[in-house]
Amino acid sequence: MYAIAINGSPRKGGNTDCIMDAVLEGAQSGDAQVEKISFCDKNISPCTGCLGCGNKDLETHCVIKDDMPGIYKRFLECDAFV
């Protein structure tokens, strides 16, 4: 099993971060492979509404070059997420 936790909070070491660590620790003790993704560590730009995404592949679907394609890929590969 592969589980990811996506943290949108900008506060490293804050309540959300600590709770996510505890949840992932529990999943890991059950033999799950885990990963925590913190948006504050990523380069993420907002959608500009250009409609350039259309029906393109995941890696090339957006004209904005940021960290989101890698996050989308991990999200689609995971068995569980928090």
C-alpha positions in Angstrom: 0.0 0.0 0.0 1.1 3.5 -0.8 -0.3 6.4 1.2 0.3 10.1 0.8 -0.6 13.0 3.0 -1.0 16.4 1.4 -0.5 19.3 3.8 -1.8 22.7 2.7 -0.8 24.5 5.9 2.1 27.0 5.7 3.2 26.2 9.3 5.8 23.5 9.4 5.7 21.8 12.8 2.2 23.1 13.4 -0.8 21.1 14.5 -1.7 19.8 11.0 1.9 18.8 10.4 2.1 16.9 13.7 -1.2 15.1 13.1 -0.2 14.1 9.6 3.1 12.7 11.0 1.1 10.6 13.5 -1.3 9.3 10.9 1.6 8.4 8.5 3.5 6.7 11.4 0.5 4.5 12.0 0.2 3.6 8.3 3.9 2.9 8.2 3.6 0.5 11.2 1.1 -1.4 9.1 3.7 -1.8 6.3 2.5 1.0 4.1 4.9 3.1 2.1 4.1 6.7 3.0 4.9 10.2 1.7 4.1 13.6 3.0 3.7 16.5 0.5 3.7 20.0 1.9 2.4 22.6 -0.4 4.6 25.3 1.3 7.7 23.4 0.0 6.4 23.4 -3.6 6.3 25.8 -6.4 2.6 26.0 -7.2 1.1 28.6 -9.4 -2.7 29.3 -9.7 -4.7 28.4 -12.8 -4.9 31.2 -15.3 -8.0 29.8 -17.1 -6.2 29.6 -20.4 -7.9 26.3 -21.3 -4.6 25.0 -22.6 -5.0 21.7 -20.7 -7.6 20.1 -22.9 -7.1 16.3 -23.3 -3.3 16.3 -22.8 -1.2 13.8 -20.9 -0.7 14.4 -17.2 2.9 15.5 -17.6 2.1 18.1 -20.3 -1.4 19.1 -19.5 -0.7 22.5 -18.2 1.2 25.4 -19.7 2.3 26.5 -16.3 5.5 24.8 -15.3 5.4 24.1 -11.6 5.4 21.2 -9.2 1.8 20.1 -9.7 2.3 17.4 -12.4 4.4 15.4 -10.0 1.9 15.8 -7.2 -0.9 14.8 -9.5 1.1 11.7 -10.5 1.7 10.6 -6.9 -2.0 11.2 -6.1 -3.1 8.9 -8.9 -0.6 6.2 -7.9 -1.5 6.2 -4.2 -3.9 3.7 -2.5 -4.9 6.1 0.3 -4.5 9.8 1.0 -4.9 12.2 3.9 
